[in-house]
Amino acid sequence: MASATFTVQQDTALTNSHISLNVAQTASLRSQLKSQRGILNSNNIKALCSQYAVSEDSLLQGLVPLASEFSVAPVSLFHVGAIVKALDENGDIHFYFGANVEFNHQALSLVVHAEQSAINNAWLNGAKKILKIAISDAPCGYCRQFMNELADAKEFDILLPNQQFTLAELLPHSFGPTDLGNEFSLFNPKPQLAKFNLDGLDETFARFALNAYVPYSQNFCAVKIVTFNDGDFYGSYAENAAYSPSLSPLQSALSQFFLAGLSFNESVVKGITLLETKGQENQAGVAKAVLASFSNLPALEIISAPLKE
């Protein structure tokens, strides 16, 4: 099967009603985002706002077309971008980019939506509170349900090209974590005190697995993608009260991978490993289905490790 590829429009400039960048400026910013894996930190944001004489929110919405360029959409050919504006643990504002990711010849339920991608990017990289999310197109019901799992679901604004909403306006009479008796939520997880009982386990890999949001299955799990020349990429499992909008650890990791502008093929990828909690495993089938969209990749390694207090 043909592998998904990362494509960008190198010959066009980034423009909308909020900000206008010429071709050279767009190319420079595109390159910066790839190197920073889809994140603009507070210093980047301040510099760009000063350079282009725009507000933070104008910059946020103005950069959404660039987020769409990270989309991998071989099925729909519909490229969606999203950017989360969030606070880190120090109260600094960062922009976390996201884009939809699709997989050839696989169930459409495996697609990573742009909103999921941006939220996942913020979550994996230490964001503590979402303030706003700007999206190129109105969020589908699936994404509205995914956002409803967030600790800030009732507080942040959803910015569309010419409209602004709260999630409550887009998802009335919602069903969320509290309906299943879960007092915790994505970005406000239950403290995890257990550790994996496996000698020699990569500490960073274990941390991503233990940071998974899994109140329903208790399968603390993560995926690690090792590349030859571009470092490692990690993804954690994020569940949802409605179950179907849950984001698997491989989808989480692949979303991060594509935000770096890389092609998922044998010349880039050295290894792929899934770490699951022994006795709670449920992700091997999903991971294998996603990977079936690609050819000539290294075989998936699966580690199942028990937890200990």
N, C-alpha and C positions, 0 to 999 in steps of 0.2 A: 504494500500500500504506500501511496505517496505520503511523505511527511509534510506537516504544516510548515509554512514559511512565514517569516516576518517581512512585511513589505511596507515601504513608506513612499510618499510622493515627494521625491527630491526636487522636483521642478516647480513647486508651488509655494506660495507664501501663506502664512497663517493669518487669517483675518476674521473678525466679526465685529459686532457693534461696540464691543468694549475695548478692544486692543487690536492693533495692526502691526504685524512684524513682516519685514521683507524676507526674501529667500535666504539670505545669509544669516540673518538673526534667527530665523526658524531652524536652520540647519545647526547652528551653534547650540541652541537650546535643546534640540533633539539629541544631540551628542551628549550634552550634559546630563540629560535625563537617563540615557542608557548607562552612563558610567555610574550614576547614583541610584540605579535600579528603580526608577520611577518615583523618586522623592525630591522635592525641593524643600530645603530646610529654611529656617527663619531668616538667616542671613541672605540666602538666595532670593527669598520673597521680597525682603526689604530693598535689595539692590535692584530687582526688576521693577518694583513699584516706583522707585526713584528714577530709574532710567527711562521709563515710559510714561511717567507722570499719571499713574492710575492708582486707584484704591486696591486694597487686598481682594475685595470681592469682584471687582472688575477684572483683575488679573486672573482670579480663580476661574471665572466664566470664560474669559478670553483664551485660556489655555486648553479648554476642553477639546477643541478640534485636534490639538496635538496629542492628547490622550487617546483619541480614536485611532491614531496612526499605529498604536501598539496592538491593535486588534488582530486576531488570527481567526478569520471567518470563512473557511473554505466551503461551508454548507450554505449559509444564508447570503454571503457576500454583503452583509449589513454590518457596518463597522460602528460600534458604540464606544464612547469614551466617558469616563467619570473621574472626578477628582474629589477626594475627601479633604476638608479643612479641619484639622484636629490639633489638640493640645498634647504636648508630651508631659512627662512627669515633672518638668521644671516650669510648666505653663507657657512654653514657647510654641508658636504656631508653625505647623508644617503642612505642605500639600502632598497628598499621597495619590498617585495616579493609578488608574485601572482601565482595563479594556476587556471586551468579550473574547473568549477563547472557545473555539469549536473543534470537534474531532471527526474526521472523515469516517463514514461507514459505521458510526456508533450511535447509540440512542441519544436523542436530543436532550434527554434529562442529564447527560454528562456535561453539557455546556457550562462554562463559567461565565456568568453575566458580568457586565462592566461594573455594576454597583458592588457585586460580590468581590470582584477583583480589587477595587479601590479600598473597600472596607478591610479586606484580607491584608492588603499592603500596609494599611495603618495599624491593624491589630498585631501583625507579625513584627512590626518595627517599633513597638513600644508606645503607640499613641494611647492616651488615657481618656480622652473625651472628644467626641465628634461635635463640631460646631455646625458645619454645613456640608452638603454634598452637591456638587454641580454635575449635571448629566446632559449629554447631547440630545437625549430623547426621553420621553416620559417613562418612568419605571414600570415594568410589567408587574402583574400581581405576584409572581414568584419573588421578584426583588423586594417588593413591599413587605412580603412576609419575612424575607431574610433580614431586612432592616428592623423588623419588629422585635428581633431577638436582642437588639442592642440595649445597653444600659441607658443610652441617651435617646431612645426611640421617640419619646414624647417631647423632646426639646430641640433637636436640630432641624434646620431648614433644608428643603430640597429645592435647588435652583435649576430651572429649565431655561432654555434660551430666552424666552419672553414671559416666564411665569415663575412664581414662587409659592411653595406649599409647605405645610407641615405634614408629617407622616399620618397624623390623625385625620387630616382632610382627605388623604388618598386611601386610607385603610380604616374606615369606620367599623365599629363593632369587631375589633380585631381579636385574634386568638394568639396568645403568647406564652412565655415561660410560666407566668403565675397560674395560668389555667391548668398546667400540669404539675402544680405544686413546687415549681423551682423558684426559689427566692433569689437565685443568682442569674446572671445574664452575660452575654458576650460583652467584653470590656469590663465586666464586674464578676469575675469567676469565683467559684469557691476556692479558698486557699488549698493548695495541694502540698501535703507534707510527705507523701510517700516518695520512694525512689525505686528505680528499676534494680532488680536483683540480678545483675549480669556484669561480671568483671570485664574490664577492657572496653566498655561501651563509650563511644564518642560523647563527651559531656555536653557539647553543643546540641547534638542530635537528641540526646535524652531530654535536654531542657525544652526543646520545641515540642516533643511528645508530651511532656508533663504539663506544658502550658496549653495543651489542647482544651477546647471547650466541649466537654462530653458528659453533660448532666444526665443524659438519657441512656446511653450505652455503657458508660464508664470505660470505654476503650481509649485510653490515652495513647495516641499514636501520631506519627509524623513520617514524612518522606524526605529523604536527602538525595539530591541530584548532584553528582560530582562531575565537573567538567575538566577537560584537559588543560585549559588555559584561562578560564574565566571564574575560578573559584567555585564554591559550593552554594547550592540553593536549597532552602528548607521550606516545608509546608506543614501546617498543623491541621488537625481535624476540627471543624466547627459545626456543631449540630444545631438543629432548629426544632422548636416545639411542634411544627407541622411536619417535621422529618424530611419531606422531599426537597426543601431548599438547602439542606445541609451541604457543606462543602468538604469533599474528601481531602485527605492530606496530599495526595498526588495532584489534584486540581489546584490546591493551594500553592504547592511548590512550582507547578508549571506556569501559573499566573505570574509568579515572581520571576521565573526564568524568561518569559517573553517580554516582561517590562525592561529587561536588560538588552533587548534587541537581538537576541540570539536565535539561531535555528536549532530545532530539536532533532538532531541527527547524529549518526555515529562518529562524525568528525569532531563534534563538539562535546558529546556526552560520554563520559568514561564509566559511570556506574549509577545505578538507581536502587535505593534501599528503602524498604518499608519497615518501620518499627511499630509493633503493636503490643498491647497488654495481654499477656497469656491468660486464656480463659474468657476473654472478651472480644476476640478477633472478629472483624467484620469488613475489613477493607481490601483484602487481597483480590477479591473478584472484581471490584470496581477499578482497582489499579491496573489489573491485567486487561480489562476492557478498554480503558483509556489508552494504554500502551499499544493495543492492537491497531490503533490508527497510524502507527509509525512503523517503519521497517528498519532492519539491520541495527537495532539498538541492543545494548548489553542486556542480558536477562535480569529480570527483577529479582533482587535478593530480599528475602523476607526474614525478619528477626522477630521472634515472639519471646517476650521476657516478662517474668512475674514482677509484681510490685511488692515492696516491703516497707513497713512503717519506719 
